[in-house]
Amino acid sequence: YTQAVFPKYSFSTSHYFKGEKFGIFANYAISPRKALLELENDVNFINDQNTVFSRWQSDTERVSRTQAQQLNLILDYDLSERDQLNLTSNVTYSPNKSDAYTLQTIMRNGVGAVDSTLQTLQQTEADQLNTSLDLNYTRKLKKDGATLKANGHYTYYEVSSGQDGLSTYFDPSGAFLRDFPFSTDAEQYIDIFTGQLDWYTPITSGSFEAGVKGSFIRSRNTIEYFTGEDNQRSFDIALSDRFNYDEEVYAAYATLNKNWDPWTLKLGLRAEQTEVKAESLTLSEINRQSYLEFFPSVFLSRDLTERQSLSFSYARRLTRPNYADLNPFRFFLNENEFQQGNPNLVPAFSHHFNLNWSLNDTFFVDLYYRDNGNYLATVSFQDNENLTLRQTEQNVAGSLSYGLDFTVSTPITSFWYLYSYSSLFYEENTIFAEESDIETYVNKVTGFYGYLGNSFTLSNDGNLTGEANLLYLSGFLDGAFLISEAITLNLGLRKTLWDDRAVISLTVEDVLGRTNAPKAARYANQDISFFWRQETRFVRLGFTYNFGNFRLQNRNADLDKDELQRIENE
């Protein structure tokens, strides 16, 4: 049970049976939620003389209701002493998800006098379904420690939503001027197929592994936009669309591990061939991509003494855009403010360098450098001519970060364990300034991140424990935005009962009420600020009771695939 602005609760039950050759694990969870999000938004519109001629201040309240349910099922079967089969299924269903928006906007002229006000009431309803099926086969080969693994996976995701909104304009005295009703109907269907084959074998003082993988994604999306109410609704073809996205990725990879005292070496190489077709059927626009990319990695470590070690690592990585971000559709808060996808997004490639020194597995120092390349950023732009605010996704022109991290993980006393992480960092993003005369804008920050985690054993038998965690962030970047400092203090207690058969826990999060932080983007002819206030401050009470032989453990089935992370699933 969680008490924030609105109360929330979740209930789950898990069951595990294990026989000589067969094991089954089942879990069901339901989490009804009512959540509040408040937003303050200021936009100063600027003319060609670089003078503010209109100031818009908006206050938004969103109340969300969800009834999410999740079912997990894991089946293990030992075909023989050398052959194992695992089947994992996951179903998440969220019916009747709703978001109720109330927006109040005050529009002033350049000197601050009220020109007019705007009120928007909007309701969004959605049904969401996400199902996954994962089949794993493991064969122990004749060579001791050698294995062959095969995996097949399928995910089906769908969401259908409807939106109804009404914007009403008033003059400075509060007299009615006009209203603007609008609505949308949207659907998204995604199919994901993956197949993978991995081979692992020990070698002298190390190991070698290699594999191949294929991923096939099919996404079908539709949006219909209407103006007017009920039987007078008018279809707007300019804002309606059907969008199809197809992606195929073929990968081959290998990793070599070698150990020779005092050195450790790990070398990896991954090759990926990608084929993409993104098509807007309404606009008759097709975007095709075809590329072959290589992703090397290296890790080299040396034990300097029995207590000290030094290591270096490098890896080239990629991040692909979420499927929903590729849709060119618009989601309107009102006719002046909307979110829009970008079908021209491409994967972001990055280079990661790390130099790490450790002492006695207690003190760690890490020097890092990241060339994040054309990373994927969420950006907002004001259109000073049409007086609109647009949020979209963008491959930035460039991004880099570097810093120095220091970590301490050690017991202080017999009842107090300390984990401390500190980071001095520099971040820099170069954004394409889409609504400005300048081509790019460089946003940068030098900051400090600090985390102090304290764990306490409060009873002699170890059944009562507590924790106190403090996080401080001086400021960081979000695309073209600079986010102000944030402080989070969390406290918790945990008590085990009846020979660890039951657990009761109490957690208080964001005690200081400083987790949420404002952000602003001010450059060229852009002057935008946001302050999102989520329900980060709450008290949570939890209780767990274990029946039967609760110390049985099921095999841990992994559904954490990169393709699934690109689905925006709440």
N, C-alpha and C positions, 0 to 999 in steps of 0.2 A: 504494500500500500504506500502511495506517495501523495503527500500533501504539498501542493504548490499553490498558485492562484486558484486552480481548480484541482479537486482530488482525482487521483488516478490509481488504478490497481491492475495487477496482473496475476494470473493463476496458471500454474503449469504442473504437470504430472509426468514422471518418467518411469519406465519399466524395463527391466533387463532380465532375460532368461538365458542361461548358458548350459548347454548339454555337452556331451563328449565331442561331437563334431559340429553342432549347430548352435548359433547364438542369435538372439533377436533383441533389439533395442527399439523402444517406441517412446516418443515424447509428444505431448500436446500442450499448447500454450494459448491463452486468450488474454488480450491486453486492451480492454476498452480505455480510451483516452479522450479527454477534453483539454485542449491546450490553448493558451493565449499568446499571441505575438503582437507587440506594439512597435510601431515604426514612426519616427519623426524624420521628415525629408524636407530639405530646403534646396531650392534651385534659384540662382540669380541669373536671369537671361541678359545677355550682353550684346550690344549692337556693334556696328562696324567701327564706331568711334571708341570702342573699348569702354563703354559706359553702361552700367546696369540700368535697364529701362523697365524691367518687370521682376518682381520678387514673389515666388510662390512658396508657401509654407503648407505642408501637408501632414496630417496626423492620421495614421491608419491603425485600425484594430482588426485582427484576424482571429476568429475563434474556430478551431479545428476540432472535429469529432471523428474518431476512427474506432473500428471494432475489429482489429486485426486478430486473426487466428492462424496458428502455425502447427503443422503436423510433420514430424520427422520419423522415419522408419529406416532401421539399419539391420540387414540380414547378413550373417557370416556363416559360411559353410566350408568345412575342410573336406575337399574331395578326396584327398589322400594325404600322406605325410608330407608330400612335396607340392601339393596344389591347394590353393585357397581361393574362394570366391566371395566377393562382397557386393551387396546391392544396397544402395542408399537412395532414399526418396525423400523429397521435401515439397510440401505444399503450403503456400502462404496465401490466405484469402482475406481481403479487406473490403467487405461490402459497405455500401452507403457511406463512403468517406465524404465528409463535407467541410467546406471552408466558407465561413461567412465573413465578408469584408465590410467594414464601415470606414469610408474615407471622407475627411473634411479638409478642404483646401481653401486657403485665403490667398487671393491674388491681389498684389499691391503694385503700384507704379514705382518708378525709380526713386521717388522721395519718400515712399513708405505709406502713401494714402491708399486705402482699400478701393480697388476697382470693382471687384465682384467676389463672390464665394461660390464654392462648388461642393456638393455632397453626392457621394456615390455609394449606393448599396448594391452589394453583389453577392451572389450565392453560387458556389461550385459544388457539384455532386459527382462522385466517381465510384466505380467498382473496379477493383484491382485483383488480379490472379497471377500467381507466380508458381510454377511447378517445375521440379527438377528430378531427373532420374540419372543415377550414376552407377555404372557396372565396372567392377575391378576384378581382374584375374592375376594371381601371382603364382609363378612357378619357380620353385627352388631347383637350380641346376645341379648337375653332378659335382661341379667344383665347389668346394666349401665356401659358403658366403655369397656365391653368384646367384642372381635372380633375373627373371624375365617378367615384366609387368605389362599388362594391357589394360587400357581404360577406354570406355565409351560413355559419352555424356549427351543428354538432351535436356534443354530448358525451353519451356513455353511461357511467355509472358503476355498478358493483355491488360489494357486499361481502357475503359470507356468513360467519358466525362461529359457533363453538360454545364454550361455557365449562363447565368442570367444576371444582367446588371442594369442599373438605372442611374444616370447622372442628372442632377438637377442644379441649374444655375440661378443665383440670386444677385440682385444689385446691392450696393453698399448699405441700403436701408433694410435689406432682408426681403424685398419684394421679389416674387417669382419672375424669372426671365424666360427660361425654356428648359426642356428636359431632353434627354437623349437615351432611349432604351437600346440595349444591344444584347446579343446572346451568341453562344457558340456550341457546337456539338463536335467532339473530337474522339478519335479511336486510335489505338496503337496496338499492333500485334508483332511479337518478336519470336522467332525460332532460332535456337542456337544448337548446333551439332558440333561435337568435338570427338576426335579419336586420337589415341596416343599409345605408343609402344616404347618401352624403356628397357635397356639392358644394363646390368651392373655386375662387375666382376672385381674381386680383389686382385691386386698385383703386388709385387715385392715392395714392401714399405709404403703401401698406398692402395689406391683403387682407381678404376676407370669406369665411366658410365657414358652411355650415348642413347639417343632416342630420336623419334620423329613424331610430329603432331600436325594434325589438320583441324582447322576451325572454319565453320561455315555459318554465317549469320544472315538472316533474312528478316527485314523489318518493313512493315506495311503501315502507313499512317494516313489519316484523313482528318481534315478539319473543315467545317462549314460555318461561315460567319453570317449573322443576320442583324439587321437593324429593325426597329419597330417592335410592337408588342403583339403577342397572341396571333390572331388570324390576319393581322396587318404586317406580319414580319416580311421583310424584304431581303432576299438572298444577295450577298455582296461577293461577287465572283473574284474581285481583286484581292480580297483577304481570305478566300477559301482556296484549298489546295489538296492534292493527293501526292504523297511523297513516298517513294520506295528506296530502300537502301539495302544493297547486297554486298557482302564482304567475304572473301576467301583468303585464308592465311595458311601457308604451308611452311613448316619449320623443321629444321634438323639441328641437333645440338650434341655437344660432347664436353665432358669434364674430366680432367686428370688431377688426382690428388697424390702427392708424394711427401713422405716424411723421412728426413735423415737428420739425426740429432746434430745441431740444435735448430735445423731449418724445417719449415713447412711451406709447401708450395701447392697452390691450386690454380689451374688454368682452365678457362672455359671459352667456348665459341658457339654462338647460335646464329644461324642464317634463317631469314624469313623472306618469303616471296608473298607479296600482298596484291590482291586484285579487288578493286572497289568500283561499284557503279551506284551513283546517287542520282535519282531522277525525279524531277518535279513534273508530274503529268499535266497539271493545269498550265504551267508556264512553258512546257516543252523544253526544259533545260536538263541537260545530262552532264554530270561531272564524273569523269573516269580517272582512276589512279592505278598505276601498275609500277611496283618498285621492288627491288631486291636489296635488303639491308643486312649488315653483319653486326653482331653484338659481342665483342670480346670482353673478357673479364680476367683479372689476375689478382691473386692474394698471396703475399709473401710475408712470412713471419720468422723471427729469430729470437730464441731465448738468450738474452744477454747474460743472465745469471739464473740461479734457481728461483729467484723472486721477481725478476724483471723480464719483459719481452717487448719487442718492437715489431710493428707490422705495417705493411703498405698494401692498399687495395685500389683497384681501378675497375670501373665497369661502364659500358655504354648501355643506356636503357632507352625505352620508348614508352610513351603514354598516349593511348588512343582516346578520341573524344567519346563521351557518352552518347548513346543512340538518340536520346531525346534532344540533346544539344544540336544534333545535325538537322533536325526538322526545321524548315524555314517558317514555321507557324508563329503566329503572334498570340500571346496571352495578355489580354487587356485588363488593367486595373480600372482604368477609365479611358476615354478616347485620347487623352493626352499622355498617358503613361502605360508602357507595355514592355513585355519581354519577348524576344525574338531569337529563334535558333539560327544557325549558320551552316548551310550544307557544304560550304567550301573549307571547312576545318580539315586539317591534316594532322597526322600523328606528330607529337613533339619528341625529338631526340635529345638526349642529355648525356653529359660526361660527368662521372663522379670519381673524385680522388680523395683518399683518406690516408693519413699517417697517424698511427696510434701507438701510444706507450702505456704500459700497464705495470703496476708494482704490487706484488703480493695478492693479486686478484682483488684488490681493495681500491686502489687509486688508478684512474684512467684519464689520460690526456689525449684528445683527438683533434687534429688539425685537418680541416676539410676544405675542398673547393668544388663547386658545382657550376658547370656550364649548362644551364637549363635550356638553352637554344630557344626555339620558337614555341615556348610552352603555352598551354591552353589556359587562358584567363577569362574570367567574367568581368566585363567592362560596361560602363554606363556612359551615354553621351546625351547631352542636351542639344536640341535643334533650335537655335535662336531665331530662326525665321518662322517656323511653324509652331513654336512653343510646345514642344513635346520632349519627353524623356524616354530613351530607349535603352534597355539592358540586353546585351547579347554576349556571345562567346567569340574570342579572337585568338588566333595564333600571333603572339606578340613578336616584335621584330628581334628581340633578344632578351636574355635574362641570365644573371649570374648571382652567385652567393658564395661567401666564404666565412669561416669563423674558427673559433677555438673553443672546444668543449672540455669541461673538467667534471669528472664523476667520482664520487666517494660512496662506497657501499660497505658498511662495517657495523658490527655491534659496538655500542657505546658502553653499555653495562649488561648485566645478565638479563635485564628485562626491557632494554631499549635498543632497537635496531634503527640505524640511520641510513637513508638513501638520499644523496644530494646530487643534483645535476645543474650545472651552470654553463651558459653559452654566451660568448661575445660574438656578434655576427654582423655582417654587412650584406644587404640585399639590393639588387638593382634590376628594374624592369624597364624595357624600352617599348612603349605602347604606340601602336598606330593611332594617330589623332584624327579619327574619321570625320569629325565635324569642325575641324579647325584649319586655319591657313597653314600651320606648321605640319610637317609630315609625321614626325614622331615626337613623343614626350618621354623623357627619362625620369622615372620615379625611383627614389633611392632612400635607404634608411640605414643607420647604424644603431644597433639595439642590443638589449640584454634579455636573456631568458633564464629564469631561475626556478628550480623546483626543489622543495625540501619535503621529503617523506619520512615520517616518524611512525614506527610500529612499536607498540608496547604490550608486554605480557603482564596482565594486572592481577593474576592469581597464581598461587604456587603450583597448581595442577595444570596450568596453561590453558584452561578452558575459557577464560575471559581475556580478551585482547582488545586493544584500541588502536586507533590511528589518527594522526593529525597531519594533513598535507597542505602545503602552501605553494602556490604558483604565482610568479610575477613575470609579466611580459611588458617591456617598456614601450613597445610599438612595433608594427610590422606592416608589410605590404600586402595589398589585395588588388592586383592589377594596377590601375591608375590611382587607387585609393591608398591613403596612409591611415592606418588604424591606430587609435590612441592606446595608452597603457591599460592593461587589464590585470586584476588581482583576484585570485580565487583561493578561498580557505574552505577546506572540507574536513569534517570531523566524523568519526565513526566508532561504534562499539560492536563486538561480536561475542556471543556466548554459546558454547556447545553444551549439550545436555545429554544425559542418559547414554554414556559411553559413545559419544559422537553420533548418536542416532538422530539427534535434532539440533538445529542451529537457529538462533534468533539474532537478528542484526538490526541496528539503528544507525542511520546515516543522516547527517545534516550537511548539505552542500551549498556553496556560495554564501557562507555565513556573513560576509561583509557586503554582499550585494554589488560587487565590483567586476563580475565576470564579463558582462556586456560592455562593449566599448564603442564610441562613435567613430566614424570614418569620413574622410573628406577627400575630394579631388579638385584641385584648383590650379589651372594652367591655361594659358592662351585665353580662349573665349569660353572656358568651362569652369563652372563654380557650383559643385554639387556636394551635399553632405547628407549622410544617413546616420541614424541611431536606432539599431535594432535592439529590442528588449525582449528576450525570450524568457521562459520560465526556468531559469537556471538556479533559482533559490527555492529549496524544498527540503522537506523532511521525509525520509523513507524508512518504513518498518517492514522487515522481511522475516518469514518463518519457513523453515524446511524440515520435513520429517521423512526419514528413510525407513521403509519397511523391508522385511526379509533380509537376505544377505546383501546388504547395500555396499559392501566392499568389492563386489564383482566389478570388473572393468571391461567395457566393450572396446573393440578395436576402433580407433579414431579415424573415421572416414572424412576425407578432405573434399569439401565442395567450394573451396576458396579459389575459383578460377578467374583469370583476368577478364574473360569475356562476360562473366556475371557481374563483375564490379562496375561495368559500364551501363547497367540497368539502374535507373533512378527508382529505387524501391524503398518505401517507408515501412 
